[in-house]
Amino acid sequence: MPEEKPKVAISIITLGVDDVERSVRFYTSFGWEMSPDSDPAMCTFINTPSTVLGLVGYEFLANDALLKAKPRAQYQGFTLAVNGSSPEEVDAIFENAIRNGGTAHQQPQWKDWGGYDGYSGYFLDPDGYPWEVAYAPFLELTDDGRLMPKSASE
């Protein structure tokens, strides 16, 4: 009998931030909500339509993970992303981020993603984390904003 694998899902993405209150203001500007289960001394939970974003003091998170907190690199090998249902929605999301404390890094524009046309730009959140805002017309986006690429069984 094959061994049953445990159900594994990305349940939370936790960011180490310099100012939790500032980050809460920034992320709730997208319409995301702070959970009443939050405890700023431990973790502030921001509920999004697709996952939970955790906000924790930068040094606290580094110490908890037993990782060096410094030096901080601008690019750490990952980006975060939100998708819009059109180029106009990408522009609106991007502009909201900048208006509420983000930094424009790359203005949204049409791009060639290896033979696929897409529209995207990048902003940095108040702590410098890179976020891509993208429109991928070749992928399905649910009404609540979740990207739904086909699974291997489809």
VEXLOMI-804898 format. One record per residue: x, y, z of N, C-alpha, C in turn. Coordinates in steps of 0.2 Angstrom, whole numbers. Layout:
N
> X, Y, Z, X, Y, Z, X, Y, Z;
...
***
This chain:
154
> 4, -6, 0, 0, 0, 0, 4, 6, 0;
> 3, 11, -5, 8, 17, -5, 7, 21, 1;
> 12, 24, 3, 12, 29, 9, 8, 35, 8;
> 4, 37, 12, 0, 43, 11, 4, 49, 13;
> 4, 54, 8, 8, 60, 10, 3, 65, 14;
> 6, 68, 18, 3, 73, 22, 1, 79, 17;
> -5, 82, 19, -7, 88, 15, -3, 94, 17;
> 1, 96, 12, 5, 102, 13, 3, 108, 9;
> 2, 114, 12, 0, 120, 8, 4, 125, 11;
> 6, 130, 7, 9, 137, 9, 3, 140, 13;
> 4, 140, 20, -1, 143, 24, 0, 150, 26;
> 7, 152, 26, 8, 159, 28, 15, 161, 25;
> 15, 167, 23, 22, 170, 21, 23, 176, 26;
> 29, 175, 30, 30, 180, 35, 36, 184, 33;
> 35, 191, 34, 40, 196, 32, 43, 199, 39;
> 49, 199, 39, 52, 203, 45, 52, 210, 43;
> 49, 214, 47, 48, 222, 45, 51, 226, 51;
> 53, 232, 49, 56, 237, 54, 50, 240, 58;
> 44, 241, 55, 39, 244, 59, 32, 241, 57;
> 30, 237, 62, 24, 233, 61, 18, 237, 59;
> 17, 243, 63, 11, 247, 62, 11, 250, 55;
> 17, 252, 53, 18, 255, 46, 16, 250, 41;
> 19, 244, 42, 17, 238, 37, 10, 236, 37;
> 7, 237, 43, -1, 235, 43, -4, 240, 39;
> -3, 247, 40, -6, 252, 36, -5, 251, 29;
> 1, 249, 27, 3, 248, 20, -1, 242, 17;
> -1, 237, 20, -5, 231, 17, -12, 231, 18;
> -15, 234, 23, -22, 235, 23, -25, 240, 18;
> -20, 244, 15, -22, 249, 9, -25, 245, 3;
> -23, 238, 3, -25, 234, -3, -32, 231, -2;
> -35, 233, 4, -41, 230, 6, -40, 223, 10;
> -34, 221, 12, -33, 216, 16, -34, 218, 23;
> -36, 213, 27, -38, 214, 34, -33, 211, 39;
> -32, 215, 44, -28, 212, 50, -33, 208, 54;
> -30, 202, 56, -34, 197, 60, -34, 199, 67;
> -40, 198, 70, -40, 199, 78, -36, 194, 81;
> -33, 189, 78, -29, 184, 81, -22, 187, 82;
> -21, 193, 79, -14, 196, 79, -12, 198, 86;
> -5, 197, 87, -2, 200, 93, 5, 203, 90;
> 5, 210, 90, 11, 213, 87, 17, 211, 91;
> 17, 209, 97, 23, 206, 100, 25, 200, 98;
> 21, 196, 94, 23, 190, 91, 22, 190, 84;
> 16, 190, 81, 15, 190, 74, 8, 194, 72;
> 8, 198, 68, 2, 201, 65, 0, 198, 59;
> -6, 195, 59, -8, 192, 53, -13, 196, 49;
> -11, 196, 42, -15, 200, 37, -18, 195, 33;
> -25, 195, 33, -28, 190, 29, -29, 193, 22;
> -27, 189, 17, -28, 191, 10, -33, 185, 7;
> -36, 186, 1, -40, 181, -2, -37, 175, -3;
> -31, 174, -4, -28, 168, -5, -23, 165, 0;
> -20, 169, 5, -16, 166, 10, -16, 171, 15;
> -11, 170, 20, -10, 174, 26, -3, 177, 25;
> -3, 184, 26, 4, 187, 27, 5, 189, 34;
> 11, 186, 36, 13, 188, 43, 18, 193, 43;
> 17, 198, 48, 22, 203, 49, 25, 203, 56;
> 31, 202, 56, 35, 201, 63, 41, 206, 63;
> 43, 208, 68, 49, 212, 69, 55, 209, 66;
> 59, 213, 62, 64, 210, 58, 69, 206, 62;
> 72, 209, 67, 77, 206, 72, 74, 200, 75;
> 67, 200, 77, 64, 195, 81, 63, 189, 76;
> 61, 190, 70, 61, 184, 65, 67, 181, 64;
> 73, 185, 63, 79, 183, 61, 82, 179, 67;
> 81, 181, 73, 83, 177, 79, 79, 171, 80;
> 72, 171, 78, 68, 165, 79, 71, 160, 74;
> 73, 162, 68, 75, 157, 63, 82, 155, 63;
> 86, 158, 68, 93, 158, 69, 97, 159, 62;
> 95, 165, 60, 98, 168, 54, 101, 175, 55;
> 106, 176, 51, 109, 183, 52, 105, 188, 49;
> 104, 193, 53, 99, 199, 51, 103, 204, 47;
> 109, 204, 47, 113, 209, 43, 119, 206, 39;
> 121, 208, 34, 119, 213, 30, 112, 212, 26;
> 108, 216, 25, 102, 215, 21, 103, 217, 14;
> 101, 212, 10, 102, 212, 3, 96, 215, 0;
> 96, 219, -6, 90, 221, -9, 86, 215, -12;
> 90, 211, -15, 87, 205, -18, 89, 199, -14;
> 84, 195, -12, 86, 189, -8, 84, 183, -11;
> 83, 183, -18, 81, 177, -21, 74, 175, -22;
> 70, 180, -20, 62, 179, -22, 59, 186, -23;
> 53, 185, -26, 49, 191, -26, 42, 189, -24;
> 38, 193, -22, 31, 192, -20, 27, 194, -26;
> 21, 192, -27, 17, 195, -33, 9, 195, -31;
> 6, 200, -34, -1, 200, -35, -3, 201, -42;
> -8, 198, -44, -10, 198, -51, -17, 203, -52;
> -17, 206, -57, -23, 210, -59, -27, 206, -65;
> -33, 208, -66, -37, 205, -71, -36, 209, -78;
> -32, 214, -78, -31, 218, -84, -25, 223, -83;
> -22, 226, -88, -17, 231, -87, -19, 237, -83;
> -25, 239, -84, -28, 244, -80, -28, 243, -73;
> -30, 237, -71, -30, 235, -64, -23, 234, -61;
> -18, 232, -65, -11, 232, -63, -9, 239, -61;
> -11, 243, -66, -9, 251, -65, -12, 253, -58;
> -18, 252, -57, -22, 254, -51, -19, 251, -44;
> -17, 245, -45, -14, 241, -39, -7, 245, -38;
> -3, 245, -43, 3, 248, -42, 3, 255, -40;
> -1, 260, -42, -2, 266, -40, -4, 267, -32;
> -9, 262, -30, -11, 262, -23, -5, 260, -19;
> 0, 256, -21, 6, 254, -17, 10, 260, -16;
> 11, 264, -22, 16, 270, -21, 12, 275, -17;
> 6, 276, -18, 2, 281, -14, 3, 280, -6;
> 3, 273, -5, 3, 271, 3, 9, 269, 6;
> 15, 271, 3, 22, 270, 6, 26, 266, 2;
> 24, 263, -3, 29, 259, -7, 33, 263, -12;
> 38, 260, -15, 43, 264, -19, 42, 260, -26;
> 41, 265, -31, 41, 262, -38, 48, 260, -40;
> 49, 253, -42, 55, 251, -44, 55, 250, -52;
> 50, 247, -55, 49, 247, -62, 42, 248, -64;
> 41, 253, -68, 34, 255, -70, 31, 249, -74;
> 24, 247, -73, 21, 242, -77, 22, 243, -84;
> 23, 238, -88, 24, 238, -95, 23, 231, -98;
> 22, 231, -104, 21, 225, -108, 28, 221, -108;
> 29, 215, -107, 35, 211, -107, 34, 205, -111;
> 40, 202, -113, 40, 195, -116, 43, 190, -111;
> 38, 186, -108, 41, 181, -103, 42, 175, -107;
> 47, 174, -111, 49, 168, -114, 44, 166, -119;
> 41, 170, -123, 36, 168, -128, 29, 170, -126;
> 28, 172, -120, 22, 173, -117, 21, 181, -116;
> 16, 184, -118, 16, 192, -117, 12, 193, -110;
> 15, 197, -106, 12, 199, -100, 14, 206, -99;
> 10, 209, -94, 11, 216, -92, 12, 216, -84;
> 18, 219, -83, 20, 219, -75, 24, 225, -74;
> 25, 226, -67, 29, 231, -64, 31, 229, -57;
> 36, 232, -54, 38, 230, -48, 38, 236, -43;
> 36, 235, -37, 37, 240, -32, 40, 237, -26;
> 43, 241, -22, 46, 239, -16, 41, 241, -10;
> 40, 236, -5, 36, 238, 1, 40, 243, 5;
> 37, 245, 11, 41, 250, 15, 47, 247, 18;
> 48, 240, 18, 54, 237, 20, 59, 235, 15;
> 57, 236, 8, 61, 235, 3, 60, 228, -1;
> 55, 224, 2, 53, 218, -1, 50, 219, -8;
> 52, 216, -13, 50, 217, -20, 43, 213, -22;
> 39, 217, -24, 32, 214, -26, 31, 216, -34;
> 29, 210, -37, 27, 211, -44, 20, 212, -44;
> 18, 216, -48, 10, 217, -50, 10, 215, -57;
> 6, 210, -59, 6, 207, -66, -1, 205, -68;
> -1, 206, -75, -7, 203, -79, -4, 198, -83;
> -7, 192, -83, -5, 186, -87, -11, 184, -91;
> -12, 186, -97, -18, 185, -100, -19, 177, -102;
> -13, 174, -102, -13, 166, -103, -15, 162, -97;
> -16, 165, -91, -17, 161, -85, -24, 163, -82;
> -28, 159, -79, -34, 160, -76, -33, 164, -69;
> -37, 169, -68, -37, 173, -62, -44, 172, -59;
> -45, 170, -53, -52, 169, -50, -54, 176, -48;
> -61, 176, -47, -64, 182, -45, -61, 185, -39;
> -58, 181, -34, -55, 184, -28, -48, 185, -29;
> -45, 185, -35, -38, 187, -36, -33, 181, -36;
> -35, 175, -35, -30, 169, -35, -28, 167, -42;
> -22, 166, -43, -20, 164, -49, -21, 156, -50;
> -23, 154, -55, -25, 147, -55, -22, 143, -62;
> -15, 142, -61, -12, 138, -67, -15, 131, -67;
> -15, 128, -72, -18, 121, -73, -13, 117, -69;
> -17, 111, -66, -13, 106, -62, -11, 101, -67;
> -6, 97, -65, -4, 91, -69, -9, 86, -71;
> -14, 86, -67, -20, 81, -69, -25, 84, -74;
> -24, 90, -76, -29, 93, -81, -26, 93, -88;
***
